[in-house]
């Protein structure tokens, strides 16, 4: 007679076996990692071995799989004990936005793509889930942040994980890579941050030059490709968007001809994608400018390794952490090329900082420095703070200026003209003591310095950067604060709480029971 316990053990054994094979390990190799015998691993996989929760957790850790999820059905929260100074050094992780672009670009290559030092964040996890669902073999290499991607001979696009795809906007960037090999496919509507209506029309308009026609039907992009249609003149992007530029770059990479892209974004993630595509043999001129000339290749089948550069937005958030807590910290591996306007603006506000000599990122191209922030009085800028396309102030760095403005003497206007609703989320700072006045959906007026940050319980805003801004303000608020439902922060930051704790913060992760 088979008991319920036997059934569970068999199911768990099968999960462990599949996870072991996914990691490319033999039973002997897994046994060595666990400090047990090969025969014990065999019994576990056959469902013939009783397992403690501790052993299941150990197996899950070694196989990078969570087999037991106790109380993890609800959202994750953060408990912050604020009012403490930070100190020490913290390295910047590699870029979220480059990671997602490179994962999409791996679909262009029939060979093995190894992406080094990738951030282990929820946004990356969602794309991995989508890639795995369509037949791509994806695995984290043992004890590393290196990700190996091996596509099948033919993608199973009908098997796409719709739920994972709808939790990220990145799925729109599958259009460019797929149109070279497939004349008809469907992709789920994209999701991600709640930032008002973000039209996909610039993507579709630009990709029509490569024969792509898309109809929105029943929650999917129904895509049909005319292989006889190719760019006849320069493609002028109606929006200098990062993802639009990346989509067109990936389409052009597999077109055996020359494509000129005008009004292209020269931003950091686009440059990383260009460097990667050059490694695949694609010719690209004009990297770092608004005009890209791309000479594509018909087929790519090679093994390639690439390491994306560091994330300037994470670096900016760490600058804001130092300012709001009035702390001296050193931020290592800062991609200075993409923060020069931000630092010039902060210098005008009175921020004191030191820079080391420049050195190169692991991609061999991006310029890095180590940056030490020193506490001191700040003054509101004379003019409003507004974003511009690179090399202007980065749109994703704008929310951190709201927090810094709350520490500066005077009144600062923050003008977020790009997104319909994001400025509204900055008013959440009022719950922690900030003086923020919403002028309209795009503009807030901030009066500083904040007399006293105060601890509070706040629901995390549904947009990534405003969510981090609230978290950082809580670091400055004496007492215990709670930030609820922080999935959106985990989308873009790896182990942020633990890394801030290493600087002296006290942040605890918890879930409701």
C-alpha positions as CSV (number, residue, x, y, z in Angstrom):
1,X,0.0,0.0,0.0
2,X,1.4,3.4,-1.0
3,X,1.1,6.1,1.7
4,X,0.8,9.8,1.3
5,X,4.3,10.1,2.7
6,X,5.6,7.7,0.0
7,X,3.9,9.8,-2.7
8,X,5.5,13.0,-1.4
9,X,8.9,11.4,-1.1
10,X,8.7,10.2,-4.7
11,X,7.7,13.6,-6.0
12,X,10.4,15.3,-4.0
13,X,12.9,12.7,-5.3
14,X,11.9,13.4,-8.9
15,X,12.3,17.2,-8.3
16,X,15.7,16.7,-6.9
17,X,16.8,14.4,-9.7
18,X,15.6,16.9,-12.4
19,X,17.3,19.8,-10.6
20,X,20.5,17.8,-10.3
21,X,20.5,17.0,-14.1
22,X,19.6,20.7,-14.8
23,X,22.8,21.7,-13.0
24,X,24.8,19.1,-14.9
25,X,25.8,17.1,-11.8
26,X,26.2,13.3,-11.4
27,X,24.8,11.6,-8.3
28,X,28.4,11.2,-7.0
29,X,29.1,15.0,-7.5
30,X,25.9,15.9,-5.6
31,X,26.8,13.4,-2.8
32,X,30.2,15.1,-2.5
33,X,28.6,18.5,-2.2
34,X,26.2,17.2,0.5
35,X,28.9,15.2,2.4
36,X,27.0,12.0,1.9
37,X,27.2,8.8,-0.3
38,X,26.1,8.2,-3.9
39,X,23.8,5.5,-2.7
40,X,22.0,7.9,-0.3
41,X,21.5,10.3,-3.2
42,X,20.1,7.5,-5.3
43,X,17.7,6.5,-2.5
44,X,16.6,10.2,-2.2
45,X,15.9,10.4,-5.9
46,X,13.9,7.1,-5.8
47,X,11.7,8.4,-3.0
48,X,13.1,5.7,-0.6
49,X,14.8,8.0,1.9
50,X,13.2,10.0,4.7
51,X,14.3,13.6,4.5
52,X,14.6,16.3,7.2
53,X,13.8,19.9,6.4
54,X,17.4,20.7,7.1
55,X,18.6,18.1,4.5
56,X,16.0,19.4,2.0
57,X,17.2,22.9,2.5
58,X,20.9,21.8,2.0
59,X,20.0,20.0,-1.2
60,X,18.0,23.0,-2.4
61,X,21.0,25.3,-1.7
62,X,23.5,23.1,-3.6
63,X,21.1,22.7,-6.6
64,X,19.9,26.4,-6.5
65,X,16.3,25.2,-6.2
66,X,13.8,25.8,-3.4
67,X,12.1,22.5,-2.7
68,X,10.5,23.7,0.6
69,X,8.7,27.0,0.9
70,X,7.5,27.4,4.4
71,X,5.2,30.4,4.8
72,X,6.6,31.8,1.5
73,X,3.2,32.1,-0.2
74,X,2.7,35.6,1.0
75,X,4.7,38.7,0.0
76,X,8.1,39.6,1.4
77,X,8.5,42.6,3.7
78,X,11.4,44.5,5.3
79,X,11.8,45.6,8.9
80,X,14.2,48.5,9.2
81,X,15.8,49.9,12.4
82,X,16.8,53.3,11.3
83,X,18.8,56.3,12.6
84,X,22.2,54.7,12.3
85,X,25.3,55.8,10.4
86,X,26.7,53.6,7.6
87,X,30.4,53.0,7.0
88,X,32.7,50.9,4.9
89,X,32.9,49.9,1.2
90,X,30.3,48.4,-1.1
91,X,30.9,47.2,-4.7
92,X,28.3,48.0,-7.3
93,X,26.6,44.9,-8.9
94,X,26.4,44.5,-12.7
95,X,23.5,46.1,-14.5
96,X,19.9,44.8,-14.3
97,X,19.0,46.4,-17.7
98,X,22.1,45.0,-19.4
99,X,21.4,41.5,-18.0
100,X,17.9,41.4,-19.4
101,X,19.0,42.6,-22.8
102,X,21.8,40.1,-23.0
103,X,19.5,37.2,-22.0
104,X,17.2,38.2,-24.9
105,X,20.2,38.5,-27.2
106,X,21.3,35.0,-26.3
107,X,18.4,33.8,-28.5
108,X,20.4,35.1,-31.5
109,X,23.1,32.5,-30.9
110,X,22.8,28.8,-31.6
111,X,25.9,28.2,-29.5
112,X,26.5,28.4,-25.8
113,X,26.3,31.9,-24.2
114,X,27.9,32.3,-20.8
115,X,27.1,35.6,-19.0
116,X,29.5,36.4,-16.2
117,X,28.8,38.1,-12.9
118,X,25.1,38.5,-13.6
119,X,22.8,40.0,-10.9
120,X,20.6,37.3,-9.3
121,X,17.5,39.4,-9.3
122,X,13.8,38.6,-9.8
123,X,13.7,40.3,-13.2
124,X,16.5,37.9,-14.4
125,X,14.6,35.0,-12.8
126,X,11.4,35.8,-14.7
127,X,13.3,35.8,-18.0
128,X,15.0,32.5,-17.1
129,X,11.6,31.0,-16.4
130,X,10.4,32.2,-19.8
131,X,13.5,30.9,-21.6
132,X,13.3,27.6,-19.9
133,X,9.7,27.2,-20.8
134,X,10.5,27.5,-24.5
135,X,13.2,24.9,-24.4
136,X,16.3,26.9,-23.6
137,X,18.7,25.2,-21.2
138,X,19.7,27.8,-18.5
139,X,21.8,27.1,-15.5
140,X,23.7,29.0,-12.9
141,X,27.3,27.7,-12.8
142,X,28.2,26.3,-9.3
143,X,29.2,28.9,-6.6
144,X,29.0,31.8,-9.0
145,X,26.8,34.5,-10.6
146,X,27.7,33.1,-14.0
147,X,24.8,32.0,-16.1
148,X,25.0,29.5,-19.0
149,X,22.5,29.6,-21.8
150,X,22.1,26.9,-24.5
151,X,19.2,27.1,-26.9
152,X,17.6,24.1,-28.5
153,X,17.6,23.5,-32.3
154,X,14.0,24.7,-32.3
155,X,12.3,26.9,-29.7
156,X,9.0,25.6,-28.2
157,X,7.2,29.0,-28.4
158,X,3.8,27.4,-27.8
159,X,5.1,26.3,-24.4
160,X,5.9,29.8,-23.2
161,X,5.4,30.5,-19.4
162,X,2.6,33.1,-19.8
163,X,2.5,34.1,-16.1
164,X,6.3,34.7,-15.9
165,X,6.2,36.6,-19.3
166,X,3.5,38.9,-18.1
167,X,5.4,39.8,-14.9
168,X,8.1,41.5,-17.0
169,X,8.2,44.1,-19.8
170,X,11.3,42.4,-21.1
171,X,9.3,39.9,-23.1
172,X,8.8,42.7,-25.7
173,X,12.5,42.4,-26.4
174,X,12.0,38.8,-27.7
175,X,10.5,40.3,-30.9
176,X,13.9,41.4,-32.4
177,X,15.7,38.1,-31.8
178,X,12.8,35.9,-32.9
179,X,11.9,37.5,-36.2
180,X,15.0,36.2,-37.9
181,X,14.0,32.5,-37.5
182,X,10.2,32.4,-37.1
183,X,7.6,33.7,-39.5
184,X,4.7,33.4,-37.1
185,X,4.7,33.5,-33.2
186,X,2.8,34.8,-30.3
187,X,4.1,36.6,-27.1
188,X,2.1,37.5,-24.0
189,X,1.5,41.1,-23.2
190,X,4.3,42.6,-21.2
191,X,4.0,43.8,-17.6
192,X,6.7,44.9,-15.0
193,X,6.7,48.3,-13.2
194,X,3.4,50.1,-12.9
195,X,4.4,53.4,-14.6
196,X,1.3,54.4,-16.5
197,X,0.7,53.5,-20.1
198,X,4.1,52.6,-21.8
199,X,3.3,52.2,-25.4
200,X,4.9,49.4,-27.5
201,X,4.2,51.3,-30.7
202,X,7.8,52.6,-31.1
203,X,9.0,48.9,-31.1
204,X,6.5,47.8,-33.6
205,X,7.0,50.8,-35.9
206,X,10.8,50.2,-36.0
207,X,10.6,46.4,-36.4
208,X,8.2,46.7,-39.4
209,X,11.3,47.6,-41.4
210,X,12.4,43.9,-40.9
211,X,9.0,42.5,-42.0
212,X,7.3,42.2,-38.6
213,X,3.6,42.9,-38.3
214,X,2.0,42.6,-34.9
215,X,-1.7,42.4,-33.9
216,X,-2.8,42.5,-30.3
217,X,-5.3,39.7,-29.7
218,X,-6.6,38.2,-26.5
219,X,-3.7,39.1,-24.3
220,X,-1.0,38.2,-26.9
221,X,1.1,39.9,-29.5
222,X,0.3,37.9,-32.6
223,X,3.4,38.4,-34.8
224,X,3.8,37.6,-38.5
225,X,7.1,38.1,-40.4
226,X,7.4,38.9,-44.1
227,X,11.0,37.6,-44.8
228,X,11.1,39.6,-48.1
229,X,10.9,43.0,-46.3
230,X,14.1,44.6,-45.3
231,X,15.3,48.1,-44.3
232,X,15.5,50.3,-47.4
233,X,16.7,53.4,-45.6
234,X,17.9,54.5,-42.2
235,X,15.5,53.6,-39.4
236,X,14.6,56.7,-37.4
237,X,13.3,55.9,-34.0
238,X,10.4,58.1,-32.9
239,X,11.5,57.5,-29.3
240,X,15.1,57.4,-28.1
241,X,14.2,54.5,-25.9
242,X,16.7,52.0,-24.5
243,X,14.6,48.9,-25.1
244,X,13.5,50.1,-28.6
245,X,17.1,50.6,-29.6
246,X,18.0,47.1,-28.3
247,X,15.1,45.5,-30.1
248,X,16.2,47.0,-33.4
249,X,19.8,46.2,-32.8
250,X,18.9,42.5,-32.3
251,X,16.8,42.4,-35.4
252,X,19.6,44.1,-37.4
253,X,22.2,41.6,-35.9
254,X,20.8,38.7,-37.9
255,X,19.9,40.7,-41.1
256,X,22.6,40.1,-43.7
257,X,22.9,43.7,-44.8
258,X,23.6,47.1,-43.3
259,X,21.1,48.8,-41.1
260,X,21.5,52.5,-40.0
261,X,19.6,53.4,-36.7
262,X,19.1,57.1,-36.0
263,X,18.0,58.6,-32.8
264,X,19.3,55.5,-31.1
265,X,19.9,55.4,-27.3
266,X,23.6,55.4,-26.4
267,X,22.8,54.4,-22.8
268,X,24.8,52.0,-20.7
269,X,22.7,48.8,-21.4
270,X,22.7,49.5,-25.1
271,X,26.5,49.8,-25.1
272,X,26.8,46.5,-23.3
273,X,24.5,44.9,-25.9
274,X,26.6,46.4,-28.7
275,X,29.8,45.0,-27.2
276,X,28.2,41.5,-26.9
277,X,26.9,41.6,-30.5
278,X,30.4,42.6,-31.7
279,X,31.6,39.4,-29.9
280,X,29.1,37.4,-32.0
281,X,30.7,38.9,-35.2
282,X,28.1,41.7,-35.8
283,X,29.7,44.9,-37.1
284,X,28.6,48.0,-35.2
285,X,29.9,51.5,-35.7
286,X,28.9,54.5,-33.6
287,X,28.6,52.9,-30.1
288,X,28.0,55.7,-27.6
289,X,26.4,57.9,-30.2
290,X,22.8,58.4,-31.5
291,X,23.6,56.9,-34.9
292,X,24.4,53.2,-35.1
293,X,25.5,51.4,-38.3
294,X,25.0,47.7,-38.0
295,X,26.3,45.0,-40.4
296,X,24.5,41.8,-39.5
297,X,25.4,38.1,-39.9
298,X,23.0,35.5,-41.2
299,X,23.7,32.8,-38.6
300,X,25.5,32.8,-35.3
301,X,26.7,29.5,-33.8
302,X,29.5,30.0,-31.4
303,X,30.4,29.8,-27.7
304,X,30.8,33.2,-26.2
305,X,31.5,34.6,-22.7
306,X,30.6,38.2,-21.7
307,X,30.4,40.2,-18.5
308,X,28.1,43.2,-18.4
309,X,29.3,46.4,-16.8
310,X,28.2,47.8,-13.4
311,X,24.8,49.4,-12.8
312,X,24.9,53.2,-12.6
313,X,21.4,53.3,-11.1
314,X,22.5,51.0,-8.2
315,X,25.5,53.3,-7.8
316,X,23.2,56.3,-7.6
317,X,21.0,54.6,-5.0
318,X,24.1,54.0,-2.8
319,X,25.1,57.6,-3.2
320,X,21.6,58.5,-1.9
321,X,22.0,56.0,1.0
322,X,25.1,57.8,2.1
323,X,23.5,61.3,1.8
324,X,20.3,60.5,3.7
325,X,22.1,58.7,6.6
326,X,24.9,61.4,6.7
327,X,27.5,58.7,6.3
328,X,30.9,58.3,4.7
329,X,30.9,55.2,2.5
330,X,33.0,54.1,-0.5
331,X,31.1,52.9,-3.5
332,X,33.4,50.6,-5.6
333,X,33.2,49.9,-9.3
334,X,31.1,53.0,-10.3
335,X,30.5,53.4,-14.1
336,X,31.5,57.0,-14.1
337,X,30.6,57.7,-17.7
338,X,27.0,57.2,-16.9
339,X,27.0,59.3,-13.7
340,X,28.9,62.4,-14.6
341,X,25.9,64.7,-15.0
342,X,24.5,63.4,-11.7
343,X,27.7,64.0,-9.8
344,X,28.1,67.5,-11.4
345,X,24.5,68.3,-10.2
346,X,25.3,67.0,-6.7
347,X,28.5,68.9,-6.6
348,X,26.6,72.1,-7.3
349,X,24.3,71.2,-4.4
350,X,27.4,71.0,-2.1
351,X,28.1,67.3,-2.0
352,X,31.7,66.4,-1.2
353,X,33.2,63.3,-2.7
354,X,36.5,61.7,-3.9
355,X,37.1,59.7,-7.0
356,X,40.0,57.3,-7.7
357,X,41.7,56.9,-11.0
358,X,39.7,55.2,-13.7
359,X,40.0,51.5,-14.5
360,X,38.1,49.2,-16.9
361,X,35.2,46.9,-16.2
362,X,35.4,43.2,-17.0
363,X,33.9,43.9,-20.4
364,X,37.2,45.8,-21.2
365,X,35.3,48.9,-22.3
366,X,33.3,50.6,-19.6
367,X,35.2,53.1,-17.4
368,X,34.9,52.6,-13.6
369,X,36.0,54.5,-10.5
370,X,35.7,54.1,-6.7
371,X,33.7,56.9,-5.2
372,X,33.8,58.0,-1.6
373,X,30.9,60.2,-0.3
374,X,31.4,62.6,2.6
375,X,28.6,64.0,4.7
376,X,27.9,67.7,4.8
377,X,25.3,70.4,4.3
378,X,23.5,70.5,0.9
379,X,21.7,73.3,-0.8
380,X,18.7,73.0,-3.2
381,X,19.7,73.5,-6.9
382,X,18.8,76.8,-8.5
383,X,17.0,75.1,-11.4
384,X,14.6,72.1,-11.4
385,X,16.0,68.6,-11.7
386,X,14.7,66.8,-14.8
387,X,16.0,63.8,-16.8
388,X,17.3,63.8,-20.3
389,X,18.4,60.9,-22.6
390,X,22.1,59.9,-22.2
391,X,24.4,61.7,-21.7
392,X,21.8,63.7,-19.6
393,X,20.7,62.8,-16.1
394,X,19.3,59.3,-16.2
395,X,15.5,59.0,-15.8
396,X,15.9,56.1,-13.4
397,X,18.2,58.2,-11.2
398,X,15.6,61.0,-10.8
399,X,13.8,59.5,-7.8
400,X,17.0,59.4,-5.8
401,X,17.3,63.2,-6.3
402,X,13.9,63.5,-4.6
403,X,15.4,61.9,-1.5
404,X,18.6,63.9,-1.7
405,X,16.6,67.1,-2.2
406,X,14.7,66.3,1.1
407,X,18.2,66.5,2.8
408,X,19.1,69.9,1.1
409,X,18.3,73.4,2.4
410,X,15.6,75.0,0.2
411,X,13.0,74.0,-2.3
412,X,13.6,71.6,-5.2
413,X,11.3,70.8,-8.1
414,X,11.6,67.3,-9.5
415,X,10.1,67.0,-13.0
416,X,9.5,63.4,-14.2
417,X,8.2,64.1,-17.7
418,X,8.8,60.6,-19.0
419,X,6.4,58.5,-16.9
420,X,2.7,59.3,-16.3
421,X,2.5,58.4,-12.6
422,X,5.9,57.9,-11.1
423,X,6.1,61.3,-9.5
424,X,3.0,60.4,-7.5
425,X,4.9,57.6,-5.7
426,X,7.5,60.1,-4.4
427,X,4.8,61.6,-2.1
428,X,5.2,58.4,-0.1
429,X,8.2,60.1,1.5
430,X,5.7,62.3,3.4
431,X,4.8,59.2,5.5
432,X,8.4,59.1,6.8
433,X,8.6,62.8,7.4
434,X,9.5,64.2,4.0
435,X,7.9,67.5,2.8
436,X,6.8,66.6,-0.7
437,X,4.0,68.5,-2.6
438,X,2.6,66.9,-5.7
439,X,2.1,69.7,-8.3
440,X,0.7,67.4,-11.1
441,X,1.3,63.8,-12.2
442,X,4.8,64.7,-13.4
443,X,6.1,67.2,-10.9
444,X,6.8,67.3,-7.2
445,X,8.1,70.1,-5.0
446,X,10.4,69.1,-2.2
447,X,11.3,71.3,0.8
448,X,14.4,70.5,2.9
449,X,16.1,69.7,4.9
450,X,13.7,67.2,6.5
451,X,13.4,68.3,10.2
452,X,13.2,64.7,11.4
453,X,12.7,61.4,9.5
454,X,10.2,59.3,11.4
455,X,9.6,55.5,11.4
456,X,6.5,54.3,9.7
457,X,4.8,51.3,8.1
458,X,4.4,51.8,4.4
459,X,3.3,49.7,1.5
460,X,6.1,49.6,-1.1
461,X,5.3,51.7,-4.2
462,X,4.8,49.5,-7.3
463,X,7.7,51.1,-9.1
464,X,11.2,49.9,-8.5
465,X,13.2,53.1,-7.9
466,X,10.5,54.9,-5.7
467,X,10.4,51.7,-3.7
468,X,14.1,51.9,-3.0
469,X,13.8,55.6,-2.2
470,X,11.3,54.8,0.6
471,X,13.6,52.1,1.9
472,X,16.6,54.5,2.1
473,X,14.6,57.2,3.8
474,X,13.6,54.6,6.5
475,X,17.4,54.0,7.1
476,X,17.5,57.6,8.3
477,X,14.4,57.4,10.5
478,X,15.1,56.6,14.2
479,X,13.0,53.6,15.4
480,X,11.5,50.6,13.5
481,X,9.9,51.0,10.1
482,X,8.2,48.3,8.0
483,X,8.2,48.3,4.2
484,X,5.6,45.9,2.9
485,X,5.6,43.8,-0.3
486,X,9.1,44.5,-1.6
487,X,8.9,42.2,-4.7
488,X,9.4,45.2,-6.9
489,X,12.8,46.0,-5.2
490,X,13.9,42.4,-5.6
491,X,13.2,42.8,-9.3
492,X,16.2,45.1,-9.7
493,X,18.5,44.7,-6.7
494,X,20.4,41.6,-5.5
495,X,20.5,41.1,-1.7
496,X,20.1,44.9,-1.1
497,X,19.1,44.5,2.5
498,X,22.1,42.2,3.3
499,X,24.5,44.4,1.5
500,X,23.3,47.5,3.3
501,X,23.5,45.6,6.6
502,X,27.2,45.0,5.8
503,X,27.6,48.8,6.0
504,X,26.0,48.9,9.4
505,X,22.2,49.1,8.6
506,X,19.7,46.9,10.4
507,X,17.3,45.4,7.9
508,X,15.4,42.2,8.4
509,X,13.4,40.3,5.8
510,X,10.2,38.7,7.0
511,X,6.8,37.3,5.8
512,X,3.4,37.2,7.4
513,X,2.6,33.9,9.0
